[in-house]
């Protein structure tokens, strides 16, 4: 992805959109998240994927992470210093 676009997303605070304020984020709602990703996808689908994947990981940490995990990961994710990612594999297909 063009780094300059990702850098501007960081400046705008988009990586902290779904992260609670207590961890340095904006504390946005699921509706705000959906509208944000929709607008990004309208402009460039691939760039919306950068943020969408990050949001999914942040949401999972927010809902199911231990307090230690939240303290460790969410503040850096809120600034975009670190970004959430995950990988999936299907049975019999390898990774």
N, C-alpha and C positions, 0 to 999 in steps of 0.2 A: 504494500500500500504506500502511496506517497506520504512520506514522513511529515511533510509540511501540513497536510490535512489533519493527520493524527495529532500533531503538535497544536494546531488550532482547536481541536476538540478538547485537548487538555486545558488550554487557556480558557475556554468557555465553561469548563467545569463539568463537561458531559460525563466523564468517567465516574464522577461522584453523585450522579443524579439519583441512583437507587440506594445509595449508602446512607444510613442514618446520620444525622447531624452529630451525634455523640462520637462518631468515628471520623469526623471531618468531611462528611458528604453533605448533600443538599436535602436528603430525606424525602425525595419525590415519591409519588404514588405509582402504582402499576399503570394507571391511565396515562400519567405523564410519560412514563417509560414507553408505552405503546405509541403514543403520539410522536415522540421524539424519533423512535426507530422508523416509523412510517414516513416521516419527513425526510430522514436521511436516505431511506430506500428510494424515495421518489427521485432524489438527485443522483444517487449511485448505490446500487444494491450491495456491492462488495464492501463499501465503507460502513454501511449499516450493520454488516456482519461483525465488524470489529467491535462495535459497541454492544450489539446484541449478545454476543458470546460473553463479553465482560459482565453485562447485566445479569445473565443467567448465573454465572459463578458467584457474583456478589449477592444475589438473592438467596442462593443455596447456603452460602456462608451465614448470611443474616438470619435465615430461618432455622438452620440446623447445626451451625458451627458452635463449638464451645466458646466461652468467653475469651479464653486464651487465643484461640484461632482468630476470633473477631479482632482482638487487640493487635494481633500480629499482622494480619493481612489487610483489613479494611481501610485503615488510614492511608496506606500506600496505594491501594486501589482507588481510593477517592480522588487522589491527585493525578492518577494516571501514571504514576511512577512505575507501578507494576500493573499488568493487565491480566484479567481472568481469561483462561483458556481451558479447553478440555478436548479429549479425543474419545472416539468410540470405535468399537470393532464388532463385527458380526461373527457368530459362531462359524468355524470352518473357513473363514476368509483370511485369517491372519491379521497382523497389525504392522 
